[in-house]
Amino acid sequence: MADDRAFDPTTVAGVVLTPGAGADRDHRTLVALEAALAPLPVLRLDFANRERGSSGPERPEAAVPHLRERADAWADELGVDPAQLVLGGRSFGGRMASMAVAQGQPAAGLLLLSYPLHPPGRPEQLRVGHLPDVRVPVLAVSGERDPFGSPDELRHHLASLAGPWELVTVPGDHSPQDPPVVAAVLGWFARPVG
């Protein structure tokens, strides 16, 4: 059953942000978003392999449970329901957040930055099977020349989401400059409800 409720930023108690496969919690976009969203609490989270000192990509089978565990623990630290957190991240991190939500992780919304719809040049290798199980509001922000998914491809596949969604395209490729990405996210958080 679809949840067509609009994103309500007044209910958000914090934001959990995860990095792309080759990056860590200090990726420039995650740092810029944390600064821009202040005083709203932001947790920039590394995946477990990075915490162990590995620079290689994490496996989804390990990344999703790690994200769910950390989000729940942080909600407990904040004294809030996990459903009051927005989950998201860049590329692989956003995909892992969307998989966590599809698997039942509570969230107020989902933030997908440069979502890796498919590997560059391999549009047949889609990473969308879980999207129909995402029932929370979603903001996707993507570069207009992103080789991991064009705006048209993203629009087509994001339409399978069970909840409300919005796609904002910005100048650039898979690593667009931070100001337009931050502006899109702040616009989503500033939107009046109702």
Buried (B, 14 or more C-beta within 10 A) or exposed (E): EEEEEEBBBEBBBBBBBBBBBEBBBEBEBBBBBBEBBEEBBBBBBBBBBBEEEEEEBBEBEEBBBBBBEBBBEBBEEBEBEBEBBBBBBBBBBBBBBBBBBBEEBBBBBBBBBBBBBBEEEEBEEBBBEBBEBBBBBBBBBBBEEBBBBBBEBBBEBBEBBBBBBBBBBBEBBBBBBBEBBBBBBEEBBEEEEE
